[in-house]
Amino acid sequence: MSTTEHPEFERLLRQHPWFIERLKSDDKFACAFYASLCNLLWYHGKTRQIFSGSWRWNGGFVADLREKGESYMDFYCSGGEGIIESKMQKVAKGMGFRIFPYEFGEDGFVTVCDEVELD
C-alpha cells in the first residue's frame, strides 16, 4: 500500500523522529495511532491542511510508516476505530495537529464536530 495519497501528512509526521521511532517500537502505540485516524479529521494548524482516510488506507499508512513489512490487515478492524486516547491527543497537539470527529448529513455533506477534548 502506498502512502502517496497524503504525502504531506507523512512528511509532517516524519519531521518528528521520536514519533516514528515510537510508532515502530511500540505495537500498542501504533494501534492507538491507527484508531485515532479512523472516522476523525487531523487538522494541521500551520499548513491548514486536513487529513483523513478510509480504515483500510489508515491501516496501510501505519504499516508503511513502521517499515516492518506489515500490511493494512495488521491494523484494519483491530478495535477502537474512531476512539482517540488522551495520550494520542497530546502527541497530535505536540506535532501541531488538532483532531475533529465528523458526521455525514442526509444531504451527503460532511459536518465537522467540536474538537476532541482531553479528559
C-alpha positions, 0 to 999 in steps of 0.5 A: 500500500502506498502512502502517496495519497497524503504525502504531506501528512507523512512528511509532517509526521516524519519531521518528528523522529521520536514519533516514528521511532515510537510508532515502530517500537511500540505495537500498542502505540501504533494501534492507538495511532491507527484508531485515532485516524479512523472516522476523525479529521487531523487538522494541521494548524500551520499548513491548514491542511486536513487529513483523513482516510478510509480504515483500510488506507489508515491501516496501510499508512501505519504499516508503511510508516513502521517499515516492518513489512506489515500490511493494512490487515495488521491494523484494519478492524483491530478495535477502537476505530474512531476512539482517540486516547488522551495520550494520542491527543497530546502527541497530535497537539505536540506535532501541531495537529488538532483532531475533529470527529465528523458526521455525514448529513442526509444531504451527503455533506460532511459536518465537522464536530467540536474538537476532541477534548482531553479528559 
